[in-house]
């Protein structure tokens, strides 16, 4: 009977092991079958990395030899010393299992890991004591062209008017690790975007203006003396101006400030010190001023001072009244934006600029950073950004939303009855589109 029980137990164990192996095989096959071509490449590469790890780790100095004698070896009969046992850390495991193999050892082995695993770059971090995370990149996220989610596979708009609200996250792009970087207009404050000509600044601005136009609880106000940013949204933006002289933009800013004063009563009725909930009846006001230097450096001194006074009032007080101010400029120097205005622009996006001083006006601690926008080789569409609750600036590849697509999105809005005004009489719609 005991023999029969033992045989039955072995049979049950064998069946359970077989079922486990079969389940694992089915899981691997399903994952492989459902994966796209890029994911299958990654799966094959991960398998090769695991198979060759025990041989690679000692070569890169990521293994230690354990020659500690056992109790039997210490007190038993004297025998020839045994060969030291090589301890290899398992991938994605606790580094403190091998105290001699810490963060510095992994970082020194980074280049060897790249070569052995066929990676472009490996980022090694220590999120908490005792844990090492090695992340490999077969392709550089900053080199990829990322199509905007507002566009379909054929490049046509894949959105509809009123689809979003101000609390929806706006996808700005991906950082150098491929992590999505988003902006939330309702919970953010004012911002500054800088960049030289052909640096990709307009692509970032297109994304901001397109999402804001599609938000049913946002009123878009665009001031642009060059028509580069305002043209696609001329017919649907709540207020627009392409004036070169500061007087007309100053009147728009004065209207915004008067709207702020009208909203003061909401602080009493809502018993709050900040407006954070928006609706079509109480919209968020997004004020975008392109080439702000045209107004802050205008030769008409009195007109310039009036503009700067209204700008400062909105920058310093507008956020709590539901106003978001975004300023765009090629050179964010002190003679373009005063320190009082610039300190209220908490979100910063800096595309390629000409000098390190321009970069430092956005990021005063830029000399201590490992990244800079004062680089002639900086690709178009890549920027140094600090948005939301970021502790340190990151490199950002903006999603690609061309101006032609902005015109198409605006056409959809006009067809839905959201047109506010006609194009200027001097502009041919066919040529503009």
C-alpha positions in Angstrom: 0.0 0.0 0.0 2.7 2.5 0.8 4.3 1.8 -2.5 1.0 2.5 -4.3 0.6 5.8 -2.4 4.1 6.9 -3.3 3.5 6.0 -6.9 0.2 7.9 -6.9 1.9 11.0 -5.4 4.6 10.9 -8.0 2.0 10.6 -10.7 0.1 13.7 -9.4 3.3 15.7 -9.2 4.3 14.7 -12.7 0.9 15.7 -14.0 1.0 19.0 -12.2 4.4 19.8 -13.6 3.3 18.8 -17.1 0.3 21.0 -16.8 2.4 23.9 -15.5 4.8 23.5 -18.4 1.9 23.3 -20.9 0.3 26.4 -19.4 3.6 28.3 -19.7 4.0 27.1 -23.3 0.5 28.3 -24.1 1.2 31.7 -22.5 4.4 32.2 -24.4 2.8 31.2 -27.7 -0.2 33.5 -27.1 2.1 36.4 -26.3 4.2 35.7 -29.4 1.1 35.3 -31.6 -0.5 38.5 -30.4 2.7 40.6 -30.6 3.5 42.9 -33.5 6.8 42.7 -35.5 8.6 45.1 -33.1 7.5 43.3 -30.0 8.6 39.9 -31.4 12.1 41.4 -32.0 12.1 42.5 -28.4 11.0 39.0 -27.2 13.7 37.3 -29.2 16.3 39.7 -27.9 15.1 39.2 -24.3 15.4 35.5 -24.6 19.0 35.7 -25.9 19.8 38.0 -23.1 18.6 35.5 -20.5 20.3 32.6 -22.2 23.7 34.3 -22.3 23.6 36.1 -19.0 25.5 33.5 -16.9 28.4 33.8 -19.4 28.2 37.5 -19.9 28.0 38.7 -16.3 31.4 37.4 -15.2 33.0 38.9 -18.3 31.6 42.4 -17.3 32.6 42.1 -13.7 28.9 41.7 -12.6 29.5 38.4 -10.8 31.4 37.4 -7.6 33.1 34.2 -6.6 31.9 32.5 -3.4 34.8 30.6 -1.9 33.3 30.4 1.6 33.9 26.8 2.9 31.0 24.8 4.2 30.8 23.4 7.8 31.8 20.0 6.5 34.8 21.4 4.7 35.9 23.3 7.8 35.7 20.5 10.3 35.6 17.4 8.2 38.5 15.5 6.6 40.9 17.6 4.7 40.2 17.5 1.0 41.6 19.5 -1.9 40.0 22.9 -2.1 37.0 23.0 -4.3 36.6 25.4 -7.2 34.9 28.7 -6.1 31.3 28.9 -7.0 30.4 31.9 -9.3 27.4 33.8 -8.2 25.5 35.6 -11.0 22.7 38.1 -10.2 19.4 37.3 -11.8 18.1 39.9 -14.2 15.5 42.2 -12.6 16.3 41.1 -9.0 17.7 42.7 -5.9 21.2 43.9 -6.3 21.9 43.5 -2.6 22.0 39.7 -3.1 25.5 40.4 -4.2 26.8 43.3 -2.1 29.9 43.7 -4.2 27.8 44.4 -7.3 26.2 47.8 -6.8 25.0 50.7 -8.9 28.6 51.8 -9.9 29.5 48.3 -11.1 26.4 48.2 -13.3 27.1 51.7 -14.7 30.7 50.8 -15.5 29.4 47.7 -17.4 26.8 49.7 -19.3 28.8 49.9 -22.5 29.6 46.2 -22.5 25.9 45.5 -21.9 25.0 47.6 -24.9 27.3 45.7 -27.1 26.3 42.3 -25.9 22.6 42.9 -26.0 22.5 44.9 -29.2 21.2 48.1 -27.6 21.6 51.7 -28.7 21.7 52.8 -25.1 21.1 51.4 -21.6 20.0 53.5 -18.7 20.8 52.1 -15.3 19.1 53.6 -12.2 18.6 52.7 -8.6 15.0 53.6 -7.7 15.5 52.5 -4.1 18.2 50.9 -2.1 18.9 47.3 -3.1 17.2 47.5 -6.5 18.9 48.1 -9.8 16.9 48.7 -13.0 18.6 48.4 -16.4 16.5 49.7 -19.3 17.7 49.0 -22.8 16.7 51.0 -25.9 17.0 49.4 -29.3 15.9 52.8 -30.8 16.3 56.3 -29.5 12.9 57.8 -28.7 14.2 61.3 -29.5 15.0 60.2 -33.1 11.5 58.9 -33.9 8.8 61.0 -35.5 5.7 60.6 -33.2 2.4 61.3 -35.0 -0.1 63.3 -33.0 -3.0 61.3 -31.5 -5.2 63.9 -33.2 -4.3 62.4 -36.6 -5.2 59.0 -38.1 -3.0 56.6 -39.9 -3.5 58.5 -43.2 -2.6 61.9 -41.6 -6.2 63.2 -41.6 -7.8 64.5 -38.4 -9.1 61.8 -36.1 -10.9 64.1 -33.7 -14.1 66.0 -33.4 -15.0 69.5 -32.1 -15.7 69.5 -28.4 -14.1 66.1 -27.9 -12.0 67.3 -24.9 -12.2 69.3 -21.8 -9.6 71.3 -19.9 -9.0 68.5 -17.4 -7.9 66.1 -20.2 -4.2 65.5 -20.5 -2.5 66.9 -23.6 0.2 64.6 -25.0 3.2 66.9 -25.7 5.6 64.1 -26.7 8.0 61.5 -25.3 11.1 62.0 -23.2 14.4 60.2 -23.9 13.2 57.1 -22.1 10.0 56.9 -24.2 7.8 58.1 -21.3 4.8 60.2 -22.4 5.0 63.8 -21.2 1.5 65.4 -20.8 0.2 68.8 -19.9 -3.1 69.5 -18.1 -4.4 73.0 -18.7 -6.8 73.0 -15.8 -4.2 72.1 -13.2 -1.2 74.0 -14.7 -0.3 77.6 -14.7 1.5 79.9 -17.1 4.3 78.8 -19.5 7.1 80.0 -21.7 8.2 78.4 -25.0 11.5 79.5 -26.6 13.3 78.5 -29.7 15.3 79.8 -32.6 13.9 79.7 -36.2 13.5 76.2 -37.5 13.9 74.6 -34.1 10.5 73.0 -34.1 8.8 75.5 -31.8 5.8 75.8 -34.1 5.1 72.1 -33.9 4.8 72.2 -30.1 2.6 75.3 -30.4 0.3 73.5 -32.9 -0.3 70.8 -30.4 -1.3 73.2 -27.7 -3.6 75.3 -29.9 -5.2 72.3 -31.5 -6.1 70.6 -28.2 -7.3 73.9 -26.7 -9.5 74.5 -29.7 -11.1 71.1 -29.3 -11.9 71.7 -25.6 -15.5 72.7 -25.1 -14.7 74.6 -21.8 -11.7 76.6 -23.1 -11.7 79.9 -24.9 -8.7 80.5 -27.1 -7.1 83.9 -27.4 -4.2 84.2 -29.8 -2.0 87.3 -30.4 0.5 86.9 -33.2 2.1 89.7 -35.3 3.4 87.2 -37.9 0.3 85.1 -38.4 2.3 81.9 -38.0 0.4 80.6 -35.0 -3.0 82.4 -35.3 -3.7 81.8 -39.0 -5.2 78.2 -38.8 -7.4 79.2 -35.8 -8.4 82.7 -37.1 -12.0 81.7 -37.8 -12.7 79.8 -34.5 -10.5 81.4 -31.7 -12.5 83.6 -29.3 -10.2 86.6 -29.8 -7.4 87.1 -32.3 -5.0 89.8 -33.3 -2.2 90.1 -35.9 -1.5 93.7 -35.1 2.1 94.8 -35.1 1.5 97.8 -32.8 0.9 97.0 -29.2 -2.4 98.9 -28.8 -4.7 96.2 -30.1 -3.1 93.4 -28.1 -3.1 95.6 -25.1 -6.9 96.0 -25.4 -7.3 92.2 -25.6 -5.2 91.8 -22.4 -7.2 94.6 -20.7 -10.4 92.6 -21.6 -8.9 89.5 -20.0 -8.0 91.5 -16.8 -11.6 92.8 -16.7 -12.9 89.3 -17.0 -10.6 88.4 -14.0 -12.3 91.2 -12.0 -15.7 89.9 -12.9 -14.8 86.5 -11.6 -13.8 87.8 -8.2 -17.3 87.2 -6.9 -16.9 83.5 -7.4 -14.3 83.4 -4.7 -17.0 84.6 -2.3 -19.7 82.3 -3.5 -17.5 79.3 -3.9 -15.5 80.0 -0.7 -12.2 79.4 -2.5 -9.1 81.2 -3.6 -8.7 79.6 -7.0 -11.1 78.7 -9.9 -10.3 75.1 -10.8 -13.6 73.9 -12.3 -14.5 75.1 -15.8 -17.5 74.8 -18.1 -18.8 76.4 -21.3 -20.4 79.0 -19.1 -17.2 79.6 -17.1 -14.4 78.7 -19.5 -10.7 78.5 -19.0 -9.1 81.4 -20.9 -5.9 80.4 -22.8 -4.0 83.4 -23.9 -1.2 82.7 -26.4 1.2 85.5 -27.5 3.6 84.6 -30.2 6.7 86.7 -30.8 6.1 88.6 -27.6 9.3 90.5 -28.2 7.5 92.4 -31.0 5.5 94.2 -28.3 7.8 94.3 -25.3 10.6 95.9 -27.5 8.4 98.1 -29.6 9.8 101.6 -30.4 6.6 103.2 -29.1 7.6 103.5 -25.5 4.3 104.4 -24.0 2.4 101.7 -25.9 5.0 99.2 -24.9 4.7 100.1 -21.2 0.9 99.8 -21.4 1.3 96.4 -22.9 3.8 95.3 -20.3 1.6 96.5 -17.4 -1.3 94.4 -18.6 0.9 91.4 -19.3 2.4 91.6 -15.8 -1.0 91.8 -14.2 -2.2 88.7 -15.9 1.0 86.8 -15.3 1.0 87.5 -11.6 -2.7 87.1 -10.9 -4.4 85.4 -13.8 -3.8 81.7 -12.9 -6.2 81.7 -9.9 -8.9 83.4 -12.1 -8.8 80.6 -14.7 -6.4 82.3 -17.1 -3.4 80.4 -18.6 -0.8 82.6 -20.3 1.6 81.1 -22.8 4.3 83.3 -24.2 6.4 82.4 -27.2 9.7 84.0 -28.2 13.0 83.3 -30.0 15.2 84.9 -27.4 13.9 84.9 -23.8 16.4 87.6 -22.7 15.8 90.1 -19.9 15.0 92.9 -22.4 12.2 90.8 -23.9 10.6 89.5 -20.7 11.1 91.2 -17.3 12.1 89.0 -14.4 8.7 89.8 -12.8 6.9 88.2 -15.7 9.3 85.4 -16.3 9.2 84.1 -12.7 5.4 83.6 -13.1 5.9 81.3 -16.1 6.3 78.0 -14.3 6.2 75.6 -17.3 9.2 75.9 -19.6 9.9 74.4 -23.0 13.1 75.4 -24.7 13.9 74.3 -28.2 17.3 75.0 -29.7 18.5 78.5 -28.9 21.6 80.4 -30.0 23.5 81.0 -26.8 23.8 79.4 -23.3 22.5 82.7 -21.9 19.2 82.2 -23.7 19.0 78.8 -22.2 19.8 80.0 -18.7 17.0 82.5 -18.9 14.6 79.6 -18.9 16.6 77.3 -16.6 18.8 79.4 -14.3 20.5 76.2 -13.0 21.2 75.1 -16.6 25.0 75.0 -16.1 24.6 72.2 -13.6 22.4 70.1 -15.9 23.7 67.3 -18.2 21.5 68.7 -21.0 21.3 72.0 -22.8 19.3 73.6 -25.6 22.3 75.8 -26.7 23.4 73.1 -29.0 23.7 73.5 -32.8 23.2 69.8 -33.3 19.9 69.6 -31.3 17.4 68.0 -33.7 14.3 69.9 -34.8 11.3 69.1 -32.6 13.5 68.2 -29.6 13.4 70.5 -26.6 14.4 70.8 -22.9 11.2 70.8 -20.9 9.9 71.2 -17.4 6.1 70.9 -17.1 3.8 69.8 -14.3 5.5 68.5 -11.2 8.9 67.7 -12.8 11.8 68.0 -10.4 14.4 68.2 -13.1 14.1 69.2 -16.8 14.0 66.4 -19.4 14.7 66.2 -23.1 11.4 66.0 -25.0 10.5 65.0 -28.6 7.3 66.8 -29.5 4.5 64.9 -31.2 4.2 65.9 -34.9 1.2 68.0 -35.8 1.9 70.0 -39.0 0.2 73.3 -39.7 -1.7 71.7 -42.6 -3.5 69.4 -40.2 -4.4 72.4 -38.0 -6.2 73.9 -41.0 -8.1 70.6 -41.5 -9.1 70.5 -37.8 -10.3 74.1 -38.0 -12.3 73.2 -41.1 -14.1 70.5 -39.1 -14.9 73.1 -36.4 -16.3 75.6 -38.9 -18.4 72.8 -40.5 -19.8 72.1 -37.0 -21.0 75.7 -36.7 -18.1 77.0 -34.4 -16.9 79.7 -36.7 -16.6 83.0 -35.0 -15.4 85.2 -37.8 -14.4 85.2 -41.5 -10.8 85.3 -42.7 -9.5 88.8 -43.4 -10.7 90.1 -46.8 -7.2 90.2 -48.1 -6.7 86.5 -47.6 -7.7 83.9 -50.2 -9.1 80.9 -48.3 -8.0 78.4 -51.0 -4.4 79.8 -50.8 -4.5 79.9 -47.0 -5.6 76.3 -46.7 
